[in-house]
């Protein structure tokens, strides 16, 4: 799934993530990659239980 962003600015990326019934995630890994001459990458892993606490 692609989401447009710019590494140059702070951005909130919002949306819904659907997982199959019965699937029990442990963590979510987000990788943002910029392509082109100044390619770069940012990566972060989130604990699923912390994301779903409300």
mmCIF file of the N, C-alpha and C atoms, coordinates in Angstrom:
data_MODEL
# 
_entry.id   MODEL 
# 
loop_
_atom_site.group_PDB 
_atom_site.id 
_atom_site.type_symbol 
_atom_site.label_atom_id 
_atom_site.label_alt_id 
_atom_site.label_comp_id 
_atom_site.label_asym_id 
_atom_site.label_entity_id 
_atom_site.label_seq_id 
_atom_site.pdbx_PDB_ins_code 
_atom_site.Cartn_x 
_atom_site.Cartn_y 
_atom_site.Cartn_z 
_atom_site.occupancy 
_atom_site.B_iso_or_equiv 
_atom_site.pdbx_formal_charge 
_atom_site.auth_seq_id 
_atom_site.auth_comp_id 
_atom_site.auth_asym_id 
_atom_site.auth_atom_id 
_atom_site.pdbx_PDB_model_num 
ATOM 1   N N  . UNK A 1 1  ? 0.850   -1.163  0.000  1.00 0.00 ? 1  UNK A N  1 
ATOM 2   C CA . UNK A 1 1  ? 0.000   0.000   0.000  1.00 0.00 ? 1  UNK A CA 1 
ATOM 3   C C  . UNK A 1 1  ? 0.899   1.230   0.000  1.00 0.00 ? 1  UNK A C  1 
ATOM 4   N N  . UNK A 1 2  ? 0.670   2.172   -0.866 1.00 0.00 ? 2  UNK A N  1 
ATOM 5   C CA . UNK A 1 2  ? 1.483   3.370   -0.926 1.00 0.00 ? 2  UNK A CA 1 
ATOM 6   C C  . UNK A 1 2  ? 0.756   4.588   -0.393 1.00 0.00 ? 2  UNK A C  1 
ATOM 7   N N  . UNK A 1 3  ? 1.476   5.402   0.354  1.00 0.00 ? 3  UNK A N  1 
ATOM 8   C CA . UNK A 1 3  ? 0.943   6.653   0.888  1.00 0.00 ? 3  UNK A CA 1 
ATOM 9   C C  . UNK A 1 3  ? 1.960   7.736   0.548  1.00 0.00 ? 3  UNK A C  1 
ATOM 10  N N  . UNK A 1 4  ? 1.512   8.811   -0.085 1.00 0.00 ? 4  UNK A N  1 
ATOM 11  C CA . UNK A 1 4  ? 2.441   9.884   -0.435 1.00 0.00 ? 4  UNK A CA 1 
ATOM 12  C C  . UNK A 1 4  ? 2.830   10.678  0.806  1.00 0.00 ? 4  UNK A C  1 
ATOM 13  N N  . UNK A 1 5  ? 4.105   10.974  0.918  1.00 0.00 ? 5  UNK A N  1 
ATOM 14  C CA . UNK A 1 5  ? 4.614   11.743  2.044  1.00 0.00 ? 5  UNK A CA 1 
ATOM 15  C C  . UNK A 1 5  ? 5.886   12.452  1.608  1.00 0.00 ? 5  UNK A C  1 
ATOM 16  N N  . UNK A 1 6  ? 6.341   13.364  2.428  1.00 0.00 ? 6  UNK A N  1 
ATOM 17  C CA . UNK A 1 6  ? 7.612   14.041  2.202  1.00 0.00 ? 6  UNK A CA 1 
ATOM 18  C C  . UNK A 1 6  ? 8.436   13.936  3.479  1.00 0.00 ? 6  UNK A C  1 
ATOM 19  N N  . UNK A 1 7  ? 9.678   13.489  3.340  1.00 0.00 ? 7  UNK A N  1 
ATOM 20  C CA . UNK A 1 7  ? 10.559  13.402  4.499  1.00 0.00 ? 7  UNK A CA 1 
ATOM 21  C C  . UNK A 1 7  ? 10.886  14.783  5.041  1.00 0.00 ? 7  UNK A C  1 
ATOM 22  N N  . UNK A 1 8  ? 10.702  15.787  4.240  1.00 0.00 ? 8  UNK A N  1 
ATOM 23  C CA . UNK A 1 8  ? 11.091  17.138  4.611  1.00 0.00 ? 8  UNK A CA 1 
ATOM 24  C C  . UNK A 1 8  ? 10.172  17.760  5.662  1.00 0.00 ? 8  UNK A C  1 
ATOM 25  N N  . UNK A 1 9  ? 8.940   17.302  5.728  1.00 0.00 ? 9  UNK A N  1 
ATOM 26  C CA . UNK A 1 9  ? 7.954   17.898  6.627  1.00 0.00 ? 9  UNK A CA 1 
ATOM 27  C C  . UNK A 1 9  ? 7.376   16.842  7.556  1.00 0.00 ? 9  UNK A C  1 
ATOM 28  N N  . UNK A 1 10 ? 6.898   17.285  8.724  1.00 0.00 ? 10 UNK A N  1 
ATOM 29  C CA . UNK A 1 10 ? 6.185   16.381  9.619  1.00 0.00 ? 10 UNK A CA 1 
ATOM 30  C C  . UNK A 1 10 ? 4.796   16.147  9.052  1.00 0.00 ? 10 UNK A C  1 
ATOM 31  N N  . UNK A 1 11 ? 4.363   14.911  9.043  1.00 0.00 ? 11 UNK A N  1 
ATOM 32  C CA . UNK A 1 11 ? 3.047   14.587  8.528  1.00 0.00 ? 11 UNK A CA 1 
ATOM 33  C C  . UNK A 1 11 ? 2.394   13.525  9.396  1.00 0.00 ? 11 UNK A C  1 
ATOM 34  N N  . UNK A 1 12 ? 1.082   13.615  9.551  1.00 0.00 ? 12 UNK A N  1 
ATOM 35  C CA . UNK A 1 12 ? 0.302   12.541  10.145 1.00 0.00 ? 12 UNK A CA 1 
ATOM 36  C C  . UNK A 1 12 ? -0.262  11.719  9.004  1.00 0.00 ? 12 UNK A C  1 
ATOM 37  N N  . UNK A 1 13 ? -0.095  10.430  9.083  1.00 0.00 ? 13 UNK A N  1 
ATOM 38  C CA . UNK A 1 13 ? -0.675  9.530   8.089  1.00 0.00 ? 13 UNK A CA 1 
ATOM 39  C C  . UNK A 1 13 ? -1.757  8.751   8.799  1.00 0.00 ? 13 UNK A C  1 
ATOM 40  N N  . UNK A 1 14 ? -2.978  8.893   8.314  1.00 0.00 ? 14 UNK A N  1 
ATOM 41  C CA . UNK A 1 14 ? -4.116  8.250   8.966  1.00 0.00 ? 14 UNK A CA 1 
ATOM 42  C C  . UNK A 1 14 ? -4.766  7.253   8.033  1.00 0.00 ? 14 UNK A C  1 
ATOM 43  N N  . UNK A 1 15 ? -5.441  6.287   8.620  1.00 0.00 ? 15 UNK A N  1 
ATOM 44  C CA . UNK A 1 15 ? -6.155  5.301   7.829  1.00 0.00 ? 15 UNK A CA 1 
ATOM 45  C C  . UNK A 1 15 ? -6.565  4.134   8.699  1.00 0.00 ? 15 UNK A C  1 
ATOM 46  N N  . UNK A 1 16 ? -7.149  3.156   8.084  1.00 0.00 ? 16 UNK A N  1 
ATOM 47  C CA . UNK A 1 16 ? -7.581  1.956   8.780  1.00 0.00 ? 16 UNK A CA 1 
ATOM 48  C C  . UNK A 1 16 ? -6.737  0.782   8.316  1.00 0.00 ? 16 UNK A C  1 
ATOM 49  N N  . UNK A 1 17 ? -6.441  -0.100  9.233  1.00 0.00 ? 17 UNK A N  1 
ATOM 50  C CA . UNK A 1 17 ? -5.723  -1.324  8.913  1.00 0.00 ? 17 UNK A CA 1 
ATOM 51  C C  . UNK A 1 17 ? -6.641  -2.483  9.250  1.00 0.00 ? 17 UNK A C  1 
ATOM 52  N N  . UNK A 1 18 ? -6.924  -3.288  8.258  1.00 0.00 ? 18 UNK A N  1 
ATOM 53  C CA . UNK A 1 18 ? -7.802  -4.446  8.476  1.00 0.00 ? 18 UNK A CA 1 
ATOM 54  C C  . UNK A 1 18 ? -6.968  -5.710  8.431  1.00 0.00 ? 18 UNK A C  1 
ATOM 55  N N  . UNK A 1 19 ? -7.219  -6.582  9.387  1.00 0.00 ? 19 UNK A N  1 
ATOM 56  C CA . UNK A 1 19 ? -6.549  -7.879  9.418  1.00 0.00 ? 19 UNK A CA 1 
ATOM 57  C C  . UNK A 1 19 ? -7.616  -8.961  9.338  1.00 0.00 ? 19 UNK A C  1 
ATOM 58  N N  . UNK A 1 20 ? -7.258  -10.126 8.833  1.00 0.00 ? 20 UNK A N  1 
ATOM 59  C CA . UNK A 1 20 ? -8.247  -11.207 8.709  1.00 0.00 ? 20 UNK A CA 1 
ATOM 60  C C  . UNK A 1 20 ? -8.787  -11.632 10.068 1.00 0.00 ? 20 UNK A C  1 
ATOM 61  N N  . UNK A 1 21 ? -10.030 -12.105 10.088 1.00 0.00 ? 21 UNK A N  1 
ATOM 62  C CA . UNK A 1 21 ? -10.633 -12.629 11.313 1.00 0.00 ? 21 UNK A CA 1 
ATOM 63  C C  . UNK A 1 21 ? -9.744  -13.720 11.893 1.00 0.00 ? 21 UNK A C  1 
ATOM 64  N N  . UNK A 1 22 ? -9.555  -13.690 13.203 1.00 0.00 ? 22 UNK A N  1 
ATOM 65  C CA . UNK A 1 22 ? -8.748  -14.699 13.860 1.00 0.00 ? 22 UNK A CA 1 
ATOM 66  C C  . UNK A 1 22 ? -7.257  -14.402 13.870 1.00 0.00 ? 22 UNK A C  1 
ATOM 67  N N  . UNK A 1 23 ? -6.826  -13.407 13.112 1.00 0.00 ? 23 UNK A N  1 
ATOM 68  C CA . UNK A 1 23 ? -5.409  -13.040 13.063 1.00 0.00 ? 23 UNK A CA 1 
ATOM 69  C C  . UNK A 1 23 ? -5.077  -12.224 14.301 1.00 0.00 ? 23 UNK A C  1 
ATOM 70  N N  . UNK A 1 24 ? -4.022  -12.581 15.005 1.00 0.00 ? 24 UNK A N  1 
ATOM 71  C CA . UNK A 1 24 ? -3.630  -11.878 16.222 1.00 0.00 ? 24 UNK A CA 1 
ATOM 72  C C  . UNK A 1 24 ? -2.242  -11.266 16.042 1.00 0.00 ? 24 UNK A C  1 
ATOM 73  N N  . UNK A 1 25 ? -2.167  -10.009 15.625 1.00 0.00 ? 25 UNK A N  1 
ATOM 74  C CA . UNK A 1 25 ? -0.869  -9.370  15.401 1.00 0.00 ? 25 UNK A CA 1 
ATOM 75  C C  . UNK A 1 25 ? -0.109  -9.161  16.713 1.00 0.00 ? 25 UNK A C  1 
ATOM 76  N N  . UNK A 1 26 ? 1.206   -9.143  16.616 1.00 0.00 ? 26 UNK A N  1 
ATOM 77  C CA . UNK A 1 26 ? 2.072   -8.895  17.757 1.00 0.00 ? 26 UNK A CA 1 
ATOM 78  C C  . UNK A 1 26 ? 2.674   -7.496  17.649 1.00 0.00 ? 26 UNK A C  1 
ATOM 79  N N  . UNK A 1 27 ? 3.032   -7.116  16.419 1.00 0.00 ? 27 UNK A N  1 
ATOM 80  C CA . UNK A 1 27 ? 3.610   -5.798  16.196 1.00 0.00 ? 27 UNK A CA 1 
ATOM 81  C C  . UNK A 1 27 ? 3.285   -5.323  14.789 1.00 0.00 ? 27 UNK A C  1 
ATOM 82  N N  . UNK A 1 28 ? 3.494   -4.034  14.570 1.00 0.00 ? 28 UNK A N  1 
ATOM 83  C CA . UNK A 1 28 ? 3.280   -3.414  13.271 1.00 0.00 ? 28 UNK A CA 1 
ATOM 84  C C  . UNK A 1 28 ? 4.573   -2.711  12.891 1.00 0.00 ? 28 UNK A C  1 
ATOM 85  N N  . UNK A 1 29 ? 5.109   -3.046  11.727 1.00 0.00 ? 29 UNK A N  1 
ATOM 86  C CA . UNK A 1 29 ? 6.335   -2.409  11.254 1.00 0.00 ? 29 UNK A CA 1 
ATOM 87  C C  . UNK A 1 29 ? 5.978   -1.475  10.105 1.00 0.00 ? 29 UNK A C  1 
ATOM 88  N N  . UNK A 1 30 ? 6.405   -0.219  10.238 1.00 0.00 ? 30 UNK A N  1 
ATOM 89  C CA . UNK A 1 30 ? 6.155   0.799   9.211  1.00 0.00 ? 30 UNK A CA 1 
ATOM 90  C C  . UNK A 1 30 ? 7.494   1.167   8.585  1.00 0.00 ? 30 UNK A C  1 
ATOM 91  N N  . UNK A 1 31 ? 7.552   1.087   7.258  1.00 0.00 ? 31 UNK A N  1 
ATOM 92  C CA . UNK A 1 31 ? 8.759   1.456   6.531  1.00 0.00 ? 31 UNK A CA 1 
ATOM 93  C C  . UNK A 1 31 ? 8.376   2.520   5.510  1.00 0.00 ? 31 UNK A C  1 
ATOM 94  N N  . UNK A 1 32 ? 9.037   3.662   5.597  1.00 0.00 ? 32 UNK A N  1 
ATOM 95  C CA . UNK A 1 32 ? 8.803   4.761   4.641  1.00 0.00 ? 32 UNK A CA 1 
ATOM 96  C C  . UNK A 1 32 ? 10.060  4.888   3.789  1.00 0.00 ? 32 UNK A C  1 
ATOM 97  N N  . UNK A 1 33 ? 9.895   4.783   2.469  1.00 0.00 ? 33 UNK A N  1 
ATOM 98  C CA . UNK A 1 33 ? 11.015  4.848   1.544  1.00 0.00 ? 33 UNK A CA 1 
ATOM 99  C C  . UNK A 1 33 ? 10.809  5.964   0.543  1.00 0.00 ? 33 UNK A C  1 
ATOM 100 N N  . UNK A 1 34 ? 11.807  6.800   0.396  1.00 0.00 ? 34 UNK A N  1 
ATOM 101 C CA . UNK A 1 34 ? 11.797  7.822   -0.647 1.00 0.00 ? 34 UNK A CA 1 
ATOM 102 C C  . UNK A 1 34 ? 12.680  7.322   -1.787 1.00 0.00 ? 34 UNK A C  1 
ATOM 103 N N  . UNK A 1 35 ? 12.215  7.511   -2.999 1.00 0.00 ? 35 UNK A N  1 
ATOM 104 C CA . UNK A 1 35 ? 12.982  7.073   -4.162 1.00 0.00 ? 35 UNK A CA 1 
ATOM 105 C C  . UNK A 1 35 ? 13.541  8.280   -4.895 1.00 0.00 ? 35 UNK A C  1 
ATOM 106 N N  . UNK A 1 36 ? 14.529  8.046   -5.718 1.00 0.00 ? 36 UNK A N  1 
ATOM 107 C CA . UNK A 1 36 ? 15.110  9.129   -6.503 1.00 0.00 ? 36 UNK A CA 1 
ATOM 108 C C  . UNK A 1 36 ? 16.552  9.390   -6.112 1.00 0.00 ? 36 UNK A C  1 
ATOM 109 N N  . UNK A 1 37 ? 17.064  10.556  -6.527 1.00 0.00 ? 37 UNK A N  1 
ATOM 110 C CA . UNK A 1 37 ? 18.468  10.889  -6.271 1.00 0.00 ? 37 UNK A CA 1 
ATOM 111 C C  . UNK A 1 37 ? 18.792  10.944  -4.790 1.00 0.00 ? 37 UNK A C  1 
ATOM 112 N N  . UNK A 1 38 ? 17.888  11.463  -3.994 1.00 0.00 ? 38 UNK A N  1 
ATOM 113 C CA . UNK A 1 38 ? 18.123  11.585  -2.546 1.00 0.00 ? 38 UNK A CA 1 
ATOM 114 C C  . UNK A 1 38 ? 17.301  10.535  -1.804 1.00 0.00 ? 38 UNK A C  1 
ATOM 115 N N  . UNK A 1 39 ? 17.435  9.290   -2.224 1.00 0.00 ? 39 UNK A N  1 
ATOM 116 C CA . UNK A 1 39 ? 16.632  8.243   -1.600 1.00 0.00 ? 39 UNK A CA 1 
ATOM 117 C C  . UNK A 1 39 ? 17.028  8.052   -0.138 1.00 0.00 ? 39 UNK A C  1 
ATOM 118 N N  . UNK A 1 40 ? 16.040  7.776   0.684  1.00 0.00 ? 40 UNK A N  1 
ATOM 119 C CA . UNK A 1 40 ? 16.271  7.528   2.103  1.00 0.00 ? 40 UNK A CA 1 
ATOM 120 C C  . UNK A 1 40 ? 15.158  6.636   2.624  1.00 0.00 ? 40 UNK A C  1 
ATOM 121 N N  . UNK A 1 41 ? 15.336  6.172   3.845  1.00 0.00 ? 41 UNK A N  1 
ATOM 122 C CA . UNK A 1 41 ? 14.358  5.267   4.431  1.00 0.00 ? 41 UNK A CA 1 
ATOM 123 C C  . UNK A 1 41 ? 14.254  5.520   5.931  1.00 0.00 ? 41 UNK A C  1 
ATOM 124 N N  . UNK A 1 42 ? 13.040  5.426   6.443  1.00 0.00 ? 42 UNK A N  1 
ATOM 125 C CA . UNK A 1 42 ? 12.789  5.505   7.881  1.00 0.00 ? 42 UNK A CA 1 
ATOM 126 C C  . UNK A 1 42 ? 11.961  4.282   8.251  1.00 0.00 ? 42 UNK A C  1 
ATOM 127 N N  . UNK A 1 43 ? 12.245  3.718   9.399  1.00 0.00 ? 43 UNK A N  1 
ATOM 128 C CA . UNK A 1 43 ? 11.583  2.486   9.808  1.00 0.00 ? 43 UNK A CA 1 
ATOM 129 C C  . UNK A 1 43 ? 11.268  2.545   11.303 1.00 0.00 ? 43 UNK A C  1 
ATOM 130 N N  . UNK A 1 44 ? 10.092  2.037   11.657 1.00 0.00 ? 44 UNK A N  1 
ATOM 131 C CA . UNK A 1 44 ? 9.729   1.990   13.075 1.00 0.00 ? 44 UNK A CA 1 
ATOM 132 C C  . UNK A 1 44 ? 8.798   0.808   13.314 1.00 0.00 ? 44 UNK A C  1 
ATOM 133 N N  . UNK A 1 45 ? 8.971   0.153   14.446 1.00 0.00 ? 45 UNK A N  1 
ATOM 134 C CA . UNK A 1 45 ? 8.128   -0.977  14.819 1.00 0.00 ? 45 UNK A CA 1 
ATOM 135 C C  . UNK A 1 45 ? 7.331   -0.598  16.062 1.00 0.00 ? 45 UNK A C  1 
ATOM 136 N N  . UNK A 1 46 ? 6.032   -0.891  16.033 1.00 0.00 ? 46 UNK A N  1 
ATOM 137 C CA . UNK A 1 46 ? 5.125   -0.565  17.132 1.00 0.00 ? 46 UNK A CA 1 
ATOM 138 C C  . UNK A 1 46 ? 4.593   -1.848  17.744 1.00 0.00 ? 46 UNK A C  1 
ATOM 139 N N  . UNK A 1 47 ? 4.498   -1.894  19.056 1.00 0.00 ? 47 UNK A N  1 
ATOM 140 C CA . UNK A 1 47 ? 3.888   -3.013  19.754 1.00 0.00 ? 47 UNK A CA 1 
ATOM 141 C C  . UNK A 1 47 ? 2.373   -2.938  19.540 1.00 0.00 ? 47 UNK A C  1 
ATOM 142 N N  . UNK A 1 48 ? 1.767   -3.984  19.058 1.00 0.00 ? 48 UNK A N  1 
ATOM 143 C CA . UNK A 1 48 ? 0.341   -3.977  18.703 1.00 0.00 ? 48 UNK A CA 1 
ATOM 144 C C  . UNK A 1 48 ? -0.540  -3.645  19.910 1.00 0.00 ? 48 UNK A C  1 
ATOM 145 N N  . UNK A 1 49 ? -0.219  -4.224  21.069 1.00 0.00 ? 49 UNK A N  1 
ATOM 146 C CA . UNK A 1 49 ? -1.040  -3.980  22.258 1.00 0.00 ? 49 UNK A CA 1 
ATOM 147 C C  . UNK A 1 49 ? -1.036  -2.494  22.655 1.00 0.00 ? 49 UNK A C  1 
ATOM 148 N N  . UNK A 1 50 ? 0.090   -1.826  22.477 1.00 0.00 ? 50 UNK A N  1 
ATOM 149 C CA . UNK A 1 50 ? 0.147   -0.391  22.786 1.00 0.00 ? 50 UNK A CA 1 
ATOM 150 C C  . UNK A 1 50 ? -0.668  0.431   21.794 1.00 0.00 ? 50 UNK A C  1 
ATOM 151 N N  . UNK A 1 51 ? -0.736  -0.012  20.555 1.00 0.00 ? 51 UNK A N  1 
ATOM 152 C CA . UNK A 1 51 ? -1.518  0.705   19.534 1.00 0.00 ? 51 UNK A CA 1 
ATOM 153 C C  . UNK A 1 51 ? -3.016  0.586   19.760 1.00 0.00 ? 51 UNK A C  1 
ATOM 154 N N  . UNK A 1 52 ? -3.442  -0.518  20.324 1.00 0.00 ? 52 UNK A N  1 
ATOM 155 C CA . UNK A 1 52 ? -4.878  -0.756  20.462 1.00 0.00 ? 52 UNK A CA 1 
ATOM 156 C C  . UNK A 1 52 ? -5.425  -0.398  21.834 1.00 0.00 ? 52 UNK A C  1 
ATOM 157 N N  . UNK A 1 53 ? -4.577  0.141   22.720 1.00 0.00 ? 53 UNK A N  1 
ATOM 158 C CA . UNK A 1 53 ? -5.053  0.587   24.040 1.00 0.00 ? 53 UNK A CA 1 
ATOM 159 C C  . UNK A 1 53 ? -5.888  1.845   23.885 1.00 0.00 ? 53 UNK A C  1 
ATOM 160 N N  . UNK A 1 54 ? -7.076  1.847   24.458 1.00 0.00 ? 54 UNK A N  1 
ATOM 161 C CA . UNK A 1 54 ? -7.952  3.041   24.441 1.00 0.00 ? 54 UNK A CA 1 
ATOM 162 C C  . UNK A 1 54 ? -8.696  3.146   25.725 1.00 0.00 ? 54 UNK A C  1 
# 
